[in-house]
C-alpha cells in the first residue's frame, strides 16, 4: 500500500475524486514508465485508489460527497497495486514534480510511505458476528438492469471480494460464485443504518447512487454444508474481509467506491 500525504494549495470544493485520482496516477506512471501504465490499463497489473481522504477514522458522509478543501490543510490518498515497480516509479515522479492537481485544485505531495502487504499474513481469527462500515458510496451489479443494488447483502459482498482476490491471486482456488451462494445462505443481516449519496459517475460513464453506513452480520450453520466446511469457509471469509479493507467492494472499487472497515461484534 502506498500512502501519499498532500497539502492543499488553495481553498475550494472538490467533488468525489476517485476517478480523477486514478487518472492522475496513471498519467504520472506513464510519464516515468509508459509500459507499466499500459500494463495497468490492459489488466496485467491492478491498481486501486481512494478518493481524497481527510481522516483515517470511521466516518461517512451521506448526500453530497464533495469535500470543502482548505488551503494549508492535510489530506491523503491510498494506492494499492500488485506491481512491485510502482513505489519507485512514483518516487521518481514525485522527485521531478511533487504536486498533484485534482478538480482544479493543486496539492503539494509532502510525504510518500510504502507498506508492503503480504496477503498470506492478513489472516486472523474468524468471528461469527461482525459489522461492516461502508465509508464511501457503494453499489453492486444487478443482472439485466441499468441500476445497481443498494443493499449490502452478504452474497454481493463476498462475490465481489472473491472476484478481486482472484485478480490479485490468479492461482487461488476460491470460486466467487460458489462463495456467493454459501454467503447468501450462511450470513444473516441483523441490523443496519444506511443512507445514500447523490448521483456519482462510475468509470464506465454511468451515473449511479451509492449507499453508505453500516450493516451487522451473523454467521449461521446452514444445513447445506458440514460444520467443518463452515469453519473453513468462515476463515476464508475473514481473509476476504481484511483484504477488502484494502481494495473495497462493489462497482468502481478501483476508483474509491466501496471503501470498507470491518469490526468483530
N, C-alpha and C positions, 0 to 999 in steps of 0.2 A: 504494500500500500504506500502511495506517495501522498504526502500532505503538503500543499502549498499555502503558506501564510501570506495574506495580502493586506495592504493598507490602501484605503480609498483615497484618491487624489481630488475628489470632488463630491459635492452633495448631489443627490438625485434619486429617482425612483427606478429601481431595477426590476424588470419582470422576471418571472421564474426562468432561471438562466442555464438549465442543464444542457439544452441543445446548443446554446452559444458557447458554453464551456467546452463541450466536446469538439465543436468546430474549431475553436481557438487552439486547443491542444493538438488536434490533428494538423493544423496549419504549422504549429511550432515544430512538431515532429518532422513534417515534410521539409521544413527549411534546413534541417540538420541531416536527416536520413530519409530521403524520399522512398526508398524501398520498404522501410518499416511502415511508413504511412500507408503505402499501397497494400501491404500485407494485412494491416488492420482493417482497411476498407473492404478487402476481399474476404475477411473472416479467418485468415490464417492465424492471426493473433487477435485477442479480445481486449477491449478497453472499456471500463465503466467509469463514469464520472458522476460527481454530485453537482447540484447547483451551488451557488454561493451560499455558504453557511455562516451564521452569526455565532453559534454556540454548539458545544458538544452535548448539552443536556437534552433530556427527553422533552421535546417541545414541538408542537404542531400548530399550524395556523389555518383556520377554516376560511372559506371565501377566497378573497384575493391572495395570491401567492407573491405579490410584489413586495420588495424589500425597500424600505427607506434607508438609503445608503448615506452615511455621514462622513464628510471629509476628515481624514486622520484616524478613522475607526478601523479596528482589525476585523478581518473576515478570513475564511479559508475555503479551500476546495479539496476533495479527496479523489484520487485516481487509482483504480485497481486494474492491473493488467497481468497477463501471463508472459509478457515479453521481458526477458532479463536485461535487454538493452535499454529499455525505456528510461530508467533513472539517469544513466549517463547522458542520454540524448537530451533530456530535459535540463540537466545541469549545464550542458553546452549552450543550449538556447538561452537559459537564464543569464549565463555569463555575458552573452552578447547583448541581450535586451531584456532586462529584468522587469518587464511590465506586461500587463495583460489588459486588453480592452474588451469590455462587455457592456452591451446596451448603451454605448456612447460614453461610458464611464471608465476612466483609466485607473488601474490598481497597480501599485508597486508590489513586486514579489519580494517580501522581506526575509523569507526562510523557506527551505525545502527539506523535508525529512522523509526518510525511506524506512519502512518497516516490512521486511520480508516475512511473508506468512507461509508457513509450511502447512498445507491443507491437511496433512496427516496428523497434525498436532492440535487442531481446533476441536477435537472430540472432547466431550466432558460427560459428566453423569447425566443420564436421561431422566427427565421429570415428566410425570403424568399430567400435571396441571401447570399451565403457563399462560402468560399474557403476551400478545404481540402488539407493539405500538407501531402505527403506520405514520411516519414522520413527514412524508411528502406525498403528494397526490398519487393514488394507487388505483389501478383498474385491471381487470382480467379479460382476456379474449373470450368472446361469446360466439360460438359457432353459428354461421349463417345469419349474422346480424352485424350491421354497421356500428352498433353500440357495444359497450363493454359492460361486464358485470361489476356492480358497485357494492358487492358484499363479499367479505373475505372468507368464503367457505374454505374449509381445510383442504379439500381436494384441489381447488385452484392454486392455493399457496404451494402445496408440496409438488404438484406437477411442474410449476414454474421453477421452483428450487432445483428439482431433479434434472430438468432440462438444462439449466445453466450449469449445474455441476458437471453434466456430460460434456459441455462445451470446454470447460477447463480441464476435464479429466476424460478424454476420449475413450480410454480403456476401461472406464467404470462399468460395472455390471448392473447399476441401478437403472431400472426401466421406468421412465416417467409416467407412462400410462398405468402400469401396474401399481406404482406407488400412489398415484392419484386415487385409484379405486380403494386401496387399503385405507388411505387417509379419510376418504369420504365416509367410510363405514366405521372407522375406529376413533374419530375425534368428534366430540360434541361441542358446539359453541354455547358457552354457558353465561355469557353476558357481553355487552358491547356498548360503546359510546362512540358513534361515528358522525361525521359531518362531511360535506362535500366542498370541493374547490370550485372556483369559477372555471369556465372552459379554458383548456390549455392545448397547445399544438404538439402532437406527437411527431417523432422524427419522420414518419411517412406522410406528413402533411395533414392528417386528420385532426380535427378538434375533438377533445374529449373532456369529460368531467371526471375527476378522481375523488376518492374518499380518503379521509384522514381520521385518526383517533386510535382506539384500542379495541381488541376483542380477546376474551378469555376462552381457553380451550381445555378440554378434559379428555384424556385417553380412556377408552372403554374397550373391554375384551370382546370383540365381535366373534361370534362362533365360527365364522368362515376361516379363521386361522388358529393354529395351535398356540398355546400360551408362549411357548419357546419362540415361535415365529414373531409374535407380537413384541417380545423383548428385543429381538434382533432389529425389527423394523423401527421400534421406538428409538433405539440407539442411533440408527441411521437418520431418523427424523431430526434428532438434536444436532447431528453433524450438519445436516442441511440448513437448519435454522441458524446456527452460528455462521455458516457460510453466507447465508442470506443477509446477515448484518453487514457484510462487506459489499455485496453486489446488488441487493434489493430483490424485489419480486414484481411480477406482472409486466404489463406493457410499458415500454420506454424505460426499463430499469437501467439501461446503458447510459441514459442521459439524466439521471437523478430522480426519476419517478420510482415509487415503491420502496423508499428507504425505510428499513425496519429496525426495531430494537426488541429483544426478547427477554422476558423475565420469568423465572420459575415462580409458581404460586404455592 
